[in-house]
Amino acid sequence: MLSLRERAVDVLTTADGRDKTAKGRAHAAAWFAARAAGTPMPLGRATPPLRPARPERPELLAPRDVPRRRPGTAQGRLALLHAVAHIELNAVDLHWDIIARFPDVPMPPGFFDDWVKAADEEAKHFNLICDCLEAMGSHYGALPAHAGMWRAAEDTANDLLGRLAVVPMVLEARGLDVTPGMIEIFRKAGETRAVRAMEVIYAEEVGHVAYGSKWFHFLCGRADRDPKDAFHDLVRHYFHGTLKPPFNEEKRAEAGIPPDFYWPLAGLTDAAH
């Protein structure tokens, strides 16, 4: 039987998005089937690539070079969906990477349950958005995309606590802030398929942020570190963007991130810029 970490590397080294997500979903099903049967899959060891395999398209551009999206137009909404597909594909790799990347940090089985489930849901999200693109006569890869999305993974490749702080608790939490506005854009345009897809993503992303908060607090507790102070230190160290309000305080709280975690960073960031 392939170990879980070998399966994670199989996903990470598969380039095509549809193939990557199909493999990920099959490996997730195998993990949970083994758990249900009382014959848990071995975690094993495997060496994940520093960067995951990617298809030839989309062309990856520096953030400043990605064309601005104008959601008031059909082409702008198409570009918005394409950007979401790109985010979801990166999320698939991020969640499999956290499974494979840190074998020397002992974690309970629930840690792997959570991130396998999150990776499986991100694969579903990618496919939902690709279906929307294809229904609109386009496809993932048709437009350029953001090249900087993997930087957080590279920066935190040796720091599980830093990875949890930056990826689920900053980047995915940002999704909770902006997704309601995107849903409204598609609703006003009468694009019901996109609305349904985005509503699924919004509901499930709360859980992914919550997994980050849960395991961040677990590791802080084990190391006798104050979670709020640790979060502030790690985000200042690893995060290169800006924490910008407005924040979705209700959904962030539901995911276990109180305002005193992110508002002080927003204030410091604003002062620095």
C-alpha positions, 0 to 999 in steps of 0.5 A, a space after each residue: 500500500 502506498 503511504 499517505 505521504 507518497 500519495 501526496 507527492 503523487 498529487 504534487 508531481 502531476 501537472 494537469 489540473 484535472 488529472 491532479 484533482 482526480 488523483 487527489 480525490 482518489 487518494 483521499 477516498 483511499 485514506 478515509 476508507 482505510 480509516 473506516 475499515 480500521 486499517 489505517 494507511 501508513 503515513 510513510 515518508 516521501 520528498 515533496 518537490 519545492 514547487 508542484 508540477 504545473 500545466 504549460 498553461 496558464 502563463 504565470 506572470 508577476 502579480 503587477 503584470 496580471 491584467 486587471 479584472 473588470 467584473 462589470 463585463 462578461 470577460 471580466 467575470 470570466 477572468 475572475 472565475 479563472 483567477 478562482 480556479 488558479 487559487 483552488 488548484 494552488 490550494 489543492 497542492 498546499 494541502 497535500 504539501 502540508 501532509 508531505 512536508 513535515 514528517 519530523 513533526 509528530 502530529 495526531 491522526 486528526 491532523 491528517 484527516 483534516 488536511 486530506 479532507 481540505 485537499 479533497 474539497 479544494 479539488 472539488 472546488 477547482 473542478 466546479 469552477 473549471 466546469 463554469 469556465 467550460 460552460 462559458 466557452 473557456 477553460 483553465 489556462 486560457 488566461 494568464 495567472 498569478 505567479 506568486 501564489 506558491 511563495 508562502 509555501 516556499 517561505 514556510 517549507 521548514 516551519 509548520 507553525 509558520 505555514 499554518 499561520 500564513 496559508 490557512 489563517 491569512 491567505 484562506 481567511 482572506 477568501 472569507 473576506 472577499 468571496 461574498 462580494 464575488 458571489 454578489 457579482 455573479 448573482 447580479 449578472 444572473 450567472 447562477 452556475 457560478 453563484 452555486 459554485 462560489 457558495 459551495 466554496 464559501 461554506 467549505 473554506 470556513 472549515 479550512 481556516 478552522 483547521 489552520 487555527 485548530 492545529 496552530 493552537 495545538 502546536 502553540 500549546 505543545 510549545 507553551 507559546 502564546 498563540 496571538 503573539 506567535 501569530 503576530 511574529 510569524 505573519 510579520 516574518 513570513 507574509 509579504 502582502 498586506 492585511 487589508 480590511 474590511 474583514 469578515 469578522 463573523 466568519 473569521 470568528 466561526 473559524 477560530 480567529 478573533 479580531 485581536 489576531 488580525 486587526 493589530 497587523 492591519 494597523 501596523 501594515 497600514 502604518 508601514 505603507 
